[in-house]
Amino acid sequence: MAACTEVLKREFPSIDGELLTYVEDVLQSGADEFENGEEVYEAIGAILHEVSQEKSEEDIKEICDIFLDLLKPRSRGGDTGGGGGRKILGAPIHLGEMAASQDVVRDDIQSIWVVQRDDSLKVDSKKLEKAEAKRQQKLEKREQVVKDGKAAAAGAAPVLQMATASQVISKKDNKMEAKGTNRSMDIRIENFDVSFGDKMLLQNADLLLATGRRYGFVGRNGLGKTTLLKMISGKQLQIPSHITILHVEQEVVGDDTIALDSVLEVDTVRTELLAREKELNAQVNAGSNDPELSHELSEVYQQLQHIEADKAPAKASIILNGLGFTKEMQARATRTFSGGWRMRLALARALFQKPDLLLLDEPTNMLDIKAIIWLENYLQSWPTTLLVVSHDRNFLDTVPTDILYLHSQRIEVYKGNYEQFDKTRTEKHKAQRREYEAQLAHRNHVQEFIDRFRYNANRAASVQSKIKMLEKLPELKPVEKEIEVTIKFPEVEPLNPPVLQLNEVQFKYSAEKVIFTMVNLSANLDSRICIVGENGAGKTTLLKIVMGLLQPTGGIVHPHRGLRLGYFSQHHVDQLDMSVNCVELMQNAYPGKPIEEYRRQLGSFGVSGELAMQVVASLSGGQKSRVALAKMCMGRPNFLVLDEPTNHLDIETIEALGKAINKYNGGVILVSHDERLIRMICKELWVCGGGTVRTVEGGFDEYRKIVERELEAAAA
């Protein structure tokens, strides 16, 4: 066997230890059974091809013939008599009798009855299973890489793993569901798991949603908040069938339906009653005297009156107006709206429909500050159950009655808003830390006594008592501290001011469609300018003019000759190449640098370790945003132009972004609707609206008061 091992190591120098052992075991166990080189090839050929893809099939078969020669030297050559071949028996022999009396065995006869197999040559079954599993895993991984490569080459999206869920359901709940006797509006999902591929997101988790409560769902990016919402809405986790669920995640399909009707049509009862009323009236007007028609028409009128059908258009209009749709926009066909406005339309339909359970995932991403304030006020009187994933601290302080906190594959429930949750969690962690440290000190003290008097006969009873006491103590675990998110923008060289000037800039698409006029903006490397305003007022247009992506229709832009701008657009994340991993993404954008430099850059934005090697498409929205920020900063810009950078970021990452901007020694112009971030960094507040851009003295507090007064006036 040693000779076979030498051949293996010589012909396949890259073979690893486990595969080497596996091949040796196969050769040893089959030494007496292999009849020819083809059988050896069938046993180990696939593994040898895997180890060395350079060798052809013929090369591997020749090596298998060598193994057969080494294992059974007399099995080659084909002699029928003496020499190196097998002996041919001259007469019949009773092998059973030979086995009974081994003294009659001749040396030149090989008998299966006589030859005893050496037990040392048996294969270790556990080792064999382990090696086989590892080999299979490598083969599957290689096949997947090839498939992904082909998909990417064909321009197709990579094959992504799917989320799966399992759940323990009580027999009592199953019986009630089968009989239709469960009328509870509370939602209880107990002892469930959610995984994404090999990654376990939730394990043995419990979720209770009491009817009429408003839950804010928080936790770090990538832990599974959005996945859980999809599991609930897709009924992959069992929920009582009588509970209606609506998950706002897809924009309304654009067609010729006007916006107001699009909202009204979600009330199917009203829509069907109105359609039936129209049919009955048509028959009556056609001259029908059937008394049944009159009776049915009367019932339809009563039902319409009961559901207050005549008030529905006004209610729908109020919701649309609050979300930014003017009277003119409410009368436009849905196909004329952009994706962002269609998402608002989807939200309006959900608010009008009032399902038993409303699921919202980052609803503030698509809204400006005015619409966010309106939504906060509207949801405070929401009559059914609400579960909302949000990163907006102010929204989470205003809307929820409870906070669900996802961490360590569990969901913890805290009463109150986010501010109360933050205080309670901090105090809870302090108490747990104190309890753990106190128990640890007590354990050490008792253990010290045990160690000192373990062999003292006079103290034997006391020592045994202490040992039993330690065994009965509950085992506390140290408090798991979440890894702090860090974001670090590059250090840049100073530039003499001013570094950017906009003098009397204007932009218009036509004489009737003027976006803004007379914009006078001056910025330096210490500038922290925040731009706010309603959607469509020209915030993004202004940033594109600063970047040089749009030319103003009037006025002049003066950039410093040493100015290097970094631009993060609203759609930056969607424009990333989803088919490559994060490091490859950086390589493609900035080729020629060492791998360590790309990883270091990604690490500066919290994308490190295995995360940096994941395919971009498999990342959460917040993780993609961090990759986009890292890519933007690879060119070492000295002035950042950020358009809604907080979309999809979790609260901790937004906090880290604010701190990083304050430490950054370059300039910043920021468009955002996140109140907390604006308050953290803003030195100048600019408001887009009314065909101009103006400064607001008094900062964000003053701007919020202006918006609230406008909402009150509109409601009146």
PyMOL commands that set and color helices and strands:
alter all, ss='L'
color gray80, all
select helices_A, chain A and resi 2-11+17-29+37-51+57-71+73-75+95-100+102-104+119-121+125-153+171-179+225-233+259-264+268-285+291-306+309-322+327-330+334-336+339-353+363-366+369-379+393-398+418-453+457-472+539-547+582-589+595-603+609-613+616-618+621-633+651-663+675-681+699-715
alter helices_A, ss='H'
color red, helices_A
select strands_A, chain A and resi 163-167+187-196+199-209+214-218+245-248+357-361+385-389+402-407+410-415+500-508+514-523+528-533+554-559+565-568+639-643+667-671+684-689+692-695
alter strands_A, ss='S'
color yellow, strands_A
deselect
rebuild
show_as cartoon
